[in-house]
Amino acid sequence: MEITIRSERILQRIDALAQIGKISETGVCRLALSPEDREAVLVVEGWMKEAGLTTRIDAFGNLIGRLEGSDPLAPAVMLGSHIDTQPYAGRFDGIIGVIGAIETVQRFRETGFVPAVPVEVVSFCDEEGCRFNKGLFGVRGMLGRLEEGELERTDRNGVTRREALLAFGGSPDAFAESEYKPGAVGAYLELHIEQGPVLEAMDRPVGIVTGISGPIWWTVTMSGFAGHAGSVPMSMRCDALVGAARVITGLKELASREEGAPTVGTVGSLQVFPDSRNIIPEWVQFTVDLRDIDKERRDRLEAELRALIAEAAEENGLTYEIREDTVSDPRYCAERIMNVISEAADGIGLKDTPKLMSGPFHDAMEMSRYCDYGMIFVRSKDGISHNPAEYSSPGDIAAGTELLYRTALVLCGRAASQHPGMEAHSSLKEA
Ligand SMILES: [Zn+2]
C-alpha cells in the first residue's frame, strides 16, 4: 500500500483527543456542548490553523476551517465528521473523520497543491444526539433543517440546548447568518469507522459506502386487560405481552427473510405494565427500528409489519397504536464520487475495494440533501462501536485517510472545470 499522508501525526492527534473526557484506558465521554467538548474543539481548531485553514465557530457550534481555492467563488469541497461522543465511547467514532480531513488539507499545503475550489473542514456540533435526544444538530442547523422547539430540549440535568449552546460559544439568536446558501458546497466527503463487522469479515481494511439506510423508528403500544395470573383462563385473556412477543419475533423473521439483503429490524426497548409476576400484562410499549438501503423493500416490509401488528392485536384481543418517531429515506452516495474513491483505492494498491451500505446515520446523511456526497469506511475490530472497546488499527486508519486525501485531491482539482457544481441535486438518486 502506498501511503503519503502522515500516519504518526494522525495517531498523535487521536491520542491527544482521547485524553479529553477520558474515562478509562480507551474510553471517552465527551458529550456535545459540554466543557470537554469545547476543550476538544479548541484543540482541533489549533490543528486546523496549523494546517493553514482560516477557522470560525458558527452559531450552531460547528467548527469550520476554510482554505481558499484559486477560484474563491466556486462551490467548495467539504470534508467533515464530528468529535462529540456517546457517554461510554471509544476514541475513533467521528474523530478519525475530522483528523483525517485536517490531515488532507495539511498535506495539500505541505506538497504545494493549490486547490481549484475552496476546501472546508467541518467538525459538526452534536452528531450523536445522546445529550438532548436528537442528533445531527450542527449539520441540520447549517442546512436550515432544525425543527421547532429544538433549543428548548433539555438534558437530564434540566439544562436546555439554548443554555448549553450559549455557554459553548454558539449564538442561538443568529442562526440565519450561519446557514449555507444553495450551491455553496459542491461535494461532501466523510471518513468514518464502519461500526459494524462487514469489512472485518471480508478481511479488508477499507470500504466505499454506497448509501446510508435511513431508519424507520416507531413506538408501538399494545393494550389488553390486566387480570390475576392464577385465575383468568387462557381463553379469556387479553395479554398485551403475548401480542408484543409475536411482533418481536415476527420482525426478526421479516428482516431476515431475504438472504443476503442488508435489512435489519430491532426491538431495543420494552416496557410492561404493571410489570408484576402474577398480573397478566395490561399494556406493553416497545420501539421498532427498521432499516434497509432498498426503499421499495423497506416499504414492503413496513406494510407487512403493520399487518402483523394488526393480526397479533386481533388474535389477543388488544388495541394498538403506532407512533412514527422518525421516518427517513435511504440516501445514496454519488456515483461520480464512488468512482473517484474506487480509482484512488486502485492507485494505492487496494484492488476491488468492497462497497457496502451504512446502517448507522452520519452527518453525511443530512449533507446528502444538499449536495453530492461520498463516504469511506475503515474496518472496526469485532464491529464494536459506542463502547470503549471500539478499535481500528493505525494501518487501516492510514489507508482510509490516504483514500480521503486522494479523493479530495481529484475533487478539488477537477471541480473547477465542472463549475459551478449546481448539478449537485440532479445527480442525487432520489429514492
Ligand atoms: Zn460517528
Boltz pocket constraint, residues with backbone or C-beta under 6 A from the ligand:
constraints:
  - pocket:
      binder: B
      contacts: [[A, 82], [A, 93], [A, 94], [A, 127], [A, 192], [A, 361], [A, 362]]
      max_distance: 6.0
